[in-house]
């Protein structure tokens, strides 16, 4: 939405339009879900002015009122799901990774968190008939985990019928067994994954704001942004804010970061996938002492929480820990050179 539309709101002149768009508030919907304090700080306007603008945007966008359960049901039909192409795991997750939600994968080092984010960056590009969303991905990399060579291996490891669907979708002529054809496909897949390396927590928060701008840029194109991966969400926050004295500030910044990501999910019908580190709970006498980092802020913000743990060889146990509409349960997958595969 351009500045002309925003100027129709009361108390919004050219100067405020420029401040709002510079801060990423470039639509009625983006303004409607903001708080007066957030808008005041980021756009450098008075809080009373911000409150008036937000209310006018809510009226214009027609959101913020109560609606019936039937209306919610109809709206939820717009939600898409990204398949992992592993029936047992997809069934556990209710069909795949949901859009308009934050899905958190946590586990110890080597449990497969980064492997899942790489696979999803490919799978989200698949046609909907093959478990994808015909969309692009953003990868915010805080631990230097993204590897184009791994994308190459995973694309080559896709089932033949999926490879054929990817080629047809992109109008790439050739046989999936032909090396030149596969190289062209891999390059096209990589072109639709937007990667940024986060150097610290402040930069990571900024990248989430930039991701919103990128999603806006591609919103009305043939290939919209429908997946944002953050690998890992907590690494920089954990390293920079040490001790209980800095815990409150860390949680506040983490909370803002999660809200920025959730805004992308809601405004662009995108799936947000974050990976998380773990710690051992010394007070746990029974069961697995592994606990995710991030405290209640992350626990309440994550719509779906999934625990990954190592098993024998290349097997990984996928445990659904929390979801609003799904029972707890477990499934098994394998991680190999060709990507994620069923047991």
N, C-alpha and C positions, 0 to 999 in steps of 0.2 A: 504494500500500500504506500502510496506516495504522500508527500507533504500536503497536497491539495486536500486529501480526505481528512487528515489529522487537523487541518485548520478549521474544519467544520465543528470541532469540539469547542465548547466555551472556554475562554481564558487561554486559548492556544493561538499565539501569533507566530509569525515567521521565525523569530528568535527561539521560541520554545520548541517549535517543530524541529529546528536544527539540533537542539540539545537532545530532544527525545530520540530522534533517529540515530544520532551519534552514540547514544547509550543502548541502542538495540530495540527501543520501543517504537516500532514502525508500523503497528497495526492496532486496530481496536482490541483484538483479542490479547495481544501482548500487554497492553495497558490495563485491560480489565482484570488480569490475574496478578497484577503487581500490588504491592502495599504502598501506602502513602510515604512511609519512611524510606523504602527502597527507591521509589521514584524521586523523592526529594534529594536523596544523597547522590544518586547516579546521574540525574539530569540537572542538578544544581538549581532547583526551584523550591519555593516555599512549600511546607507540608500541607497547608490549607489549600493552596493552588493544586497540589498533587492530588489531594483527596477529591476535589471537584472534577479534575480531569479523569480520574479513575472511574468515578461514578457515571460521568457522561459516556465514557467508553463502554462501561457495562450495559448501559441502556442501549447504546448503538449496536453493540455486539449481541445483545439479547442473551446474556449469560448472567449467572449469579442468582437466579430465582429457583424456587423449588420446582421439581418436575415429577411426574408419576413414574412408578417402576416400569411401566410399559414404554415410556419415552426413553428411559435409561437402557432398556433392553434393545430398542431400535438403534440407539446411539452406539451401543457396544457391538452391533453388527458390523460397524466400520473398522473394528480392531482387526489387525492382521497378525499373522503368526509366522515366524521364521522357523523352518524345520531344521533339525540337526541330521535328518536323513537316517535316523536310527529309531525304529518303531518303538522300542521299549522305552527309550528316553523321551521321545516325543509324547508318548501316552502318559508318562509320569508328569510331564509339564503341561498337560491339557492340550496337546497339539503342537507345541513349540514355544518359542520365545515371543511373548506378547508385545505389541506396540502399546503406546500410552502407559508404559510401566517401566519400573527399574528392576532388572533382574540381576541379582548379585551371586557370583560364584566365588566361594572361598575355600581355601585348602592350603596345605603346606607346600613348600617348594617342590616342583616336579609333579604336582598332582594333575596338571593338565589345563590349568586356567587359561594360559595364553594360547594353547592349542584350540580351545573352544572359541576364543575371540577371532582367531585367524579363520577357522572354519565358517563362522557366522558371516564374516566379511565376504566370503564367497557365496554362501548359500542365500544370503539376502538378495543377491543379484539374479537368482533363478526366477523363471516364470512362476506365477502363482500355482499353476498346475503341477509344478514339481517341488513345491514347498518353499518358494521364495516370495519376494514382494516386488520384483522388477525395480529395485532401487539401489542407490549407492550407500556407501558406508563411510563413517568418520572414525578414525582410530587415534585416540589421544594416548600417547606412549610415555609413561613416566618411569619405566624401568628398562628402556632400550630393548624391548622384546620383539618389536615388529621386524619380520624378516620376509622380504619379497620372495626369496628362494623357497620359503615354506609355503607361500601361496602357490607358487609354481608346482610344487610337489602335490599339494592338495587338489589343485585343479586336475592334474593328470590322474589323480586317484579316484575321481568321480566315476560313478557307474556310466556305462556307455550311453544309456538312454538319456541321462542327465547331460552329458557332454554334447550329445546331439541337439538337445533342447537349447543349450547355451549358444551353440553355433547358429542355430536357426533364428534365435531371438535377436542376434547381432548381425544377421545376414552375412555371416562368414561362410563362404563356400569351401568345401574340402572335406576330407575324411578325417574323423577323430583320431585315426591311427597315424596320420601324416604329421611329421615333425613340424613343418612350416605352419600348418593349420593350427596345431596346438600352441605354438609360440605366439601366433597372432592372437589367439583366444586369451592366453595368459596375460599378454600385454594389455588387452582390452579390459580384463578383469582388474588388473592393477590400476588402470587409469580411473576406475570407479571406486577406489579406496583412497580417501584423503587422510594422510598421516601427518601428525604433528608431535614433536617430542617436547614434553614438558620438563623444564629445567628446575623448577621449584613449585611450591604449592600456589604461590601468587600467579605464576605463569600458567599453571594448570587451570586455575579459575578463569583467567583471561581466555584461554583456549576454548573453554566451554561457551563463553560469550561469542567468540569468533565462529564456533560451530553453529550457533544460532543464526549468525549472519550468512554463513554458507548454506544452511538449510533454506533460508529465505531466498537466496539467489537461485536455487535449484527447484523451488517449490512448484512452479508451474511448467517444468520441463518434462521431457520423456523419462528422465531418470532422477526422481526426487531423492533427497536424503531420508532414509527410513531406518537407519541403524547408527547408533553412536556407541562405540566401545571405549572404555577407560581402563587401561591396564598398566599399573594398578591404581585404584582410586586412592588408597590410603598411604602409599609409600612415602611421598614427600611430607605429608602432614605428620606422619609418625616420626620421621627423621628430624624435622625442624622444631617440633614442639615437644620438648622433653620435660618430664616431671609433672607433678600435679599442679604446680603453679601456673603452667601454661595450658592446662587441659581445657579450661573454659574458652580461651581464645581459639584453640584448635577446633573445638567443636562448633563454635560460631562460624568459622570460615568453612568448615566442612558442610555445615547446614546450608550456607549460601550456595556452595558449589552444587550440592544435590538439588536445590531448588532451581538453579539455572538449568541443570540437566533435565529436570522434570518439566520445565517450561518447553523445552524442545520436544519432549515426548508428547505433550498435550497439543501444542500448536501445529505440529507437523506429523502427527500420528506416527511417531517413530518409536522404535524399541531402544531402550537404554540398557546396555550390558556393562556391568562393572565387575572387576575382580578385586578380591580383598585378601589381605594377609591374615595370618592366625597367630595366636599365642596359646600357651598351655596354662590351664587354670590349676594352680597348685592345691586349691581347696577341694578339687573334685576327686572323691574317693571311689566313685562308681562310674562306669561308662567311659566314653571318650572325653579326655580333658581338653581337647582342642576347641578353642573359641575364636570367633572372628573379631578383628579389631574394629574400632569405630563407635562402640558403645550404643546407647539407645538412639542417638541421632540417626545412625545408619540403619539400625534395626527397624525403626519406624518408617524410614524413607524407602527402604527396599520393599517393593511389592511382593517379589518372590525371592527367597533365599535358598541357595543350593550349595550343599557341602560336597566337595570332591575329596576322595581319599584313595591312596594307592592300594592296589591289590597285587596279586601275583603276576609277575611279568609286565605285559603291556596293558593289563586290565585296570580299570578305574571304576570305583563305586560312586554312583551319582545319587545323592540322597536329597530329596526335597524336604527341607526343614520347615519352611513356612510359605504359605500362599493363601490368599483370602477365600479361594473357592475350590481348593484341591486338597486331598488328604496327603499326609506324609507317606513317603514310600521310597523305595530304592530301585535303581536299575543299574545295568552294567554296560560299559562301552570299552572299546580297545583303542589305543592311540598308537598308530604306526606311521611308517613313512608316507603312506597314501592318505593320511588324515584320520578322522574319527570313523570308526567302523563298529558294527554290532558285534556282540560277543561271538 
